Amino acid sequence: MKQKLLKIILGAILTSILIIFTSCQQAPTSQTVTIRSANSTWIQELFQTYIVNIGLEKLGYNIEKPKQIEYPPIYISIANGDLEYSTVYYDPQHKEYFENSGGEEKLEKVGTLVPNGIQRYEIDKKTADKYNITNIEQLKDLEIAKLFDSDGDGKANLVGCKPGWSCELVINHHLKAYGLEDTVEHNQGEYEILLADAMTRYKQGQPIFYYAYNPHWISTVLKPGEDVVSLEVPFTSVPKSMGNMTEKDTSVDGKNLGFPILEQRIVANKKFLEANPVAKKWFELVQIPIQDMNAESLRIKEGEDKEEDILRHAQEWVKNNQEKYDSWLETSRQAAN
């Protein structure tokens, strides 16, 4: 009787151990990993973050609500392990942020989330045609610059970049390199507000002069070649932090626009990527066409700008691209083997 009871107890213990062991073997490690992300206060980036996070959740990771902070602190937080990743690496323009936060020792650039981002200076086509303006260097002429004076100080008002975005550094470099500091004023602040003011002037038939980046709603509302003209630059010159560049690096369709093509990539904590090959593979695969980003930017501009709106947009995008999205997920899962 005692031997029988002992066998029953030992059997129960062995069965319990087997169940626990099997359970541990089957549970993907990603289920115990929490991923923290952030994007800048430029709300369009939240759309991309949600698209990436929806996939990570399907891969078994726990996802925290994304934070909205400015670019330099994002890089520092990822390097320090306070965040796992962000969708905000604009290659090559954010090279300095990357290097200053620890570089390749702590960070890694992964995939190409949004390819072929085009930057340029634009003016309204009516003014461009009337005065035959094709090159930003022509604004050294005070009479030409005055055409774009919106505050009465005699200088052209250029709608530029928000401080901390890095594009403002390129613009300031250009103004000096092309001898425009005496005739062009770089208006910096909240980009969307400055651009909305320019749109108001455009609708009133007044000349406008602004920095443009695609993807963005501005390229959908004011179409290059139809409503506005992209200005060329006299020669290629960029800040030293971006490396050596030639005219080939800053030209699009035969026009030297002065800015390199931006590839928007994911930047992640290096140790996190090493420990999570599934997440790394996902980062390498997910990609959003630039026309989809333009459309999202316009929806946000037209009032669907709450976080819940943007999450819904991301869910709709996943549904509309389900077959491709699922194939990325399947390939990512295989990285665990």
C-alpha positions in Angstrom: 0.0 0.0 0.0 2.8 2.4 0.9 4.7 1.5 -2.2 1.6 2.1 -4.3 1.0 5.5 -2.7 4.7 6.4 -3.1 4.5 5.6 -6.9 1.4 7.8 -7.2 3.1 10.7 -5.5 6.3 10.3 -7.5 4.2 10.0 -10.7 2.3 13.2 -9.9 5.6 15.1 -9.2 7.2 13.9 -12.4 4.1 14.8 -14.4 4.1 18.3 -12.8 7.8 18.8 -13.7 7.1 17.6 -17.3 4.2 20.1 -17.7 6.3 23.0 -16.3 9.3 22.0 -18.5 7.1 21.7 -21.6 5.4 25.0 -20.9 8.7 26.8 -20.6 10.0 25.2 -23.8 6.9 26.3 -25.8 6.6 29.9 -24.5 8.3 32.3 -26.9 10.7 34.5 -25.0 9.2 37.6 -26.6 6.1 37.2 -24.4 8.2 38.3 -21.4 9.8 41.3 -23.2 8.3 44.7 -23.0 9.1 47.1 -25.9 9.2 50.9 -25.3 9.2 53.2 -28.2 9.1 56.9 -28.9 8.6 59.3 -31.8 9.0 63.0 -32.0 6.3 65.6 -31.4 5.8 65.6 -35.2 2.6 63.5 -34.9 2.9 61.9 -38.4 5.6 59.7 -37.0 3.1 58.1 -34.6 1.4 56.4 -37.6 4.6 54.6 -38.4 5.2 53.7 -34.8 1.8 52.1 -34.5 2.3 50.1 -37.7 5.5 48.7 -36.3 4.1 48.1 -32.8 1.0 46.2 -34.1 3.4 43.7 -35.7 5.6 43.4 -32.6 2.5 42.7 -30.5 1.4 39.9 -33.0 4.9 38.5 -32.5 4.3 38.1 -28.8 5.9 41.2 -27.3 4.4 43.4 -24.7 4.0 46.9 -26.0 4.0 50.1 -24.0 2.2 53.2 -25.2 4.7 55.2 -27.4 6.1 58.4 -25.9 6.4 61.7 -27.8 9.7 63.5 -27.2 12.2 65.4 -29.3 14.9 63.8 -31.4 18.1 64.2 -29.3 16.6 62.7 -26.1 15.1 59.8 -28.2 18.6 58.7 -29.2 20.1 59.1 -25.8 17.2 57.1 -24.2 17.7 54.3 -26.7 21.4 54.2 -26.1 20.8 54.1 -22.3 18.3 51.3 -22.6 15.3 53.4 -21.5 13.7 52.8 -24.9 14.1 49.8 -27.2 13.6 51.6 -30.6 12.3 54.5 -32.6 11.2 55.0 -36.2 12.9 58.4 -36.5 16.4 57.8 -37.9 16.5 60.1 -41.0 19.6 58.8 -42.8 22.0 60.6 -43.3 20.6 63.8 -41.6 20.5 62.3 -38.1 24.0 61.0 -38.3 25.2 63.5 -35.7 22.4 62.5 -33.2 23.4 58.9 -33.7 27.1 59.4 -33.2 26.7 61.7 -30.2 24.5 59.1 -28.4 27.0 56.3 -28.5 27.1 55.4 -32.2 27.4 51.8 -33.3 28.6 50.6 -29.9 25.1 51.2 -28.4 22.8 51.8 -31.4 22.0 50.1 -34.6 20.2 51.4 -37.8 17.8 48.8 -39.1 15.7 48.4 -42.3 14.2 51.2 -44.5 10.8 52.1 -43.0 10.0 54.9 -45.4 12.3 55.2 -48.5 13.1 58.1 -50.8 12.2 61.2 -48.7 12.8 64.3 -50.9 13.8 67.6 -49.4 13.8 70.9 -51.3 13.1 74.6 -51.3 9.8 75.6 -53.1 8.1 78.8 -54.2 4.7 79.3 -55.9 4.8 78.7 -59.6 3.1 82.0 -60.5 6.0 84.0 -59.0 8.6 81.6 -60.4 7.2 81.9 -63.9 6.7 85.7 -63.7 10.3 86.5 -62.5 12.0 83.4 -64.0 13.2 82.2 -60.6 14.8 78.7 -60.8 17.7 78.9 -58.3 17.8 79.9 -54.7 20.9 82.0 -55.4 18.7 84.5 -57.2 17.4 85.5 -53.8 20.7 87.3 -53.2 19.1 90.0 -55.3 17.2 92.1 -52.8 14.4 92.9 -55.3 13.7 89.2 -55.8 14.0 88.5 -52.0 11.4 91.3 -51.3 8.8 89.3 -53.3 8.7 86.8 -50.4 8.8 89.3 -47.6 5.8 88.6 -45.3 6.8 90.7 -42.2 7.9 93.9 -43.8 11.6 93.8 -43.0 12.7 93.7 -46.6 14.0 90.1 -46.4 12.5 87.0 -47.9 10.7 84.9 -45.3 11.6 81.2 -45.6 9.3 78.8 -43.8 11.9 76.5 -42.3 12.4 73.8 -39.8 11.6 73.4 -36.2 14.7 73.7 -34.0 16.0 70.2 -33.1 14.8 68.5 -36.3 18.3 68.7 -37.9 17.0 70.1 -41.2 17.3 73.6 -39.7 21.1 73.0 -39.5 21.2 72.3 -43.2 19.1 75.4 -44.0 21.3 77.7 -41.9 24.4 76.2 -43.5 22.9 76.9 -47.0 22.1 80.5 -46.2 25.7 81.1 -45.3 27.2 79.0 -48.1 25.1 80.6 -50.8 25.5 84.2 -49.5 21.8 84.6 -48.5 22.1 85.7 -44.9 21.5 89.3 -45.7 18.4 88.8 -47.9 16.7 85.6 -46.5 15.2 85.2 -43.0 14.9 81.6 -41.8 11.6 81.4 -39.9 11.8 78.6 -37.3 9.1 77.3 -35.0 6.2 74.8 -35.2 6.4 73.7 -38.8 2.7 72.9 -39.3 1.7 76.4 -38.0 4.3 78.2 -40.2 3.2 76.1 -43.2 -0.5 76.9 -42.5 0.3 80.6 -42.6 2.1 80.1 -46.0 -1.0 78.2 -47.3 -3.2 81.2 -46.3 -0.9 83.6 -48.2 -0.9 81.2 -51.2 -4.7 81.1 -51.3 -4.7 84.9 -51.2 -2.4 84.9 -54.3 0.7 86.0 -52.5 4.2 84.6 -53.1 5.4 81.8 -50.7 8.8 80.4 -50.0 9.2 77.2 -47.9 11.3 74.2 -47.0 9.4 71.0 -48.1 9.8 67.4 -47.2 8.2 64.5 -48.8 6.3 62.5 -47.2 4.1 65.3 -46.0 0.7 66.7 -46.9 2.2 69.7 -48.5 3.2 67.6 -51.6 -0.4 66.5 -52.0 -2.0 69.9 -51.6 0.6 71.9 -53.5 1.8 69.7 -56.3 5.4 70.2 -57.5 5.5 71.4 -61.1 1.9 72.4 -61.1 1.3 74.7 -58.1 4.9 75.2 -56.9 8.4 75.0 -58.3 11.5 73.4 -56.6 14.5 75.7 -56.6 17.9 74.4 -57.4 21.0 75.4 -55.5 24.2 76.7 -57.1 26.4 73.9 -55.7 26.3 71.1 -53.2 27.2 72.1 -49.6 26.1 70.4 -46.4 27.2 70.4 -42.8 30.4 68.5 -42.1 28.5 66.2 -39.7 26.7 64.7 -42.7 29.9 63.6 -44.4 31.3 64.5 -47.9 28.6 64.8 -50.5 28.7 65.6 -54.2 26.1 67.0 -56.6 25.0 63.4 -57.3 24.0 62.9 -53.7 21.8 66.0 -53.6 20.2 65.8 -57.1 16.7 64.4 -58.0 15.7 64.0 -61.7 18.6 66.1 -62.8 18.0 69.0 -60.4 20.4 69.8 -57.6 18.0 70.5 -54.7 20.8 70.8 -52.1 19.6 68.1 -49.8 20.3 64.4 -49.7 17.5 61.8 -50.2 16.4 60.8 -46.7 15.8 57.1 -45.9 13.7 56.9 -42.8 15.0 54.0 -40.8 14.5 52.3 -37.4 17.1 53.0 -34.7 17.3 50.5 -31.9 19.3 49.6 -28.8 22.1 47.2 -30.0 21.8 44.9 -27.0 18.0 44.6 -27.5 18.5 43.6 -31.1 21.1 41.0 -30.2 18.7 39.4 -27.7 15.7 39.6 -29.9 16.3 38.4 -33.4 12.6 38.2 -34.1 12.1 41.9 -33.5 15.2 42.7 -35.5 14.0 40.8 -38.5 10.6 42.6 -38.2 12.4 45.9 -38.2 14.3 44.9 -41.3 11.2 43.9 -43.2 8.4 46.4 -42.5 8.1 49.3 -45.0 5.5 52.0 -45.7 5.3 53.5 -49.2 5.8 57.2 -49.4 2.4 57.8 -51.0 0.7 56.2 -48.0 2.6 58.5 -45.6 1.5 61.5 -47.7 -2.1 60.4 -47.4 -1.8 59.9 -43.7 -0.2 63.3 -43.3 -3.2 64.9 -45.1 -5.7 63.0 -42.9 -4.0 64.4 -39.8 -3.9 67.9 -41.3 -7.6 67.7 -42.0 -8.5 67.0 -38.4 -8.1 63.3 -37.7 -5.1 64.1 -35.4 -5.9 62.4 -32.1 -3.9 59.4 -31.0 -7.0 57.2 -31.3 -7.5 58.4 -34.9 -3.9 57.6 -35.9 -4.1 54.2 -34.3 -7.2 53.5 -36.3 -5.4 54.7 -39.5 -2.6 52.3 -38.7 -5.0 49.4 -38.1 -6.7 50.2 -41.5 -3.3 50.3 -43.2 -2.4 46.8 -41.8 -5.8 45.5 -43.0 -5.3 47.0 -46.5 -1.8 45.4 -46.7 -2.7 42.2 -44.8 -1.1 39.6 -47.1 2.2 41.4 -47.3 2.1 42.2 -43.5 1.4 38.6 -42.7 4.4 37.5 -44.8 6.7 39.8 -42.9 5.4 38.4 -39.6 6.0 34.8 -40.8 9.5 35.6 -41.9 10.2 37.3 -38.6 9.0 34.3 -36.6 11.4 32.1 -38.4 14.3 34.2 -37.1 13.7 32.6 -33.7 15.0 29.2 -35.0 
